[in-house]
């Protein structure tokens, strides 16, 4: 609900900002915008951290464990870009069939396992398990 005081305060603030900005050079305005952007990012990070703390407190009181694997509070973006292909984890040398290890196991791999083969024998060199005898 908007109050008369809120409208008046907003109008006065707008007038003050307009008055101050009209006296600034373009370079000064750019510096002010950069400072405001930096302040905004810091406040957003603070808000995110506070929200995570609240979630953790609620989860803790309920006896739950919560992990935030996709929460990035830094300014840089990381992670896998959409549309990138996963590396091939399993390969059938006889047929050349491949599987990234994501999703359901393919039929060719299920068939080999059903025949008694060890799934680890089909790992690509990048994912090969270390030799236990070493």
Beta strands, then each sheet from edge to edge (+ up, - down):
strand 1: 90-91
strand 2: 98-99
sheet 1: 1+ 2-
end
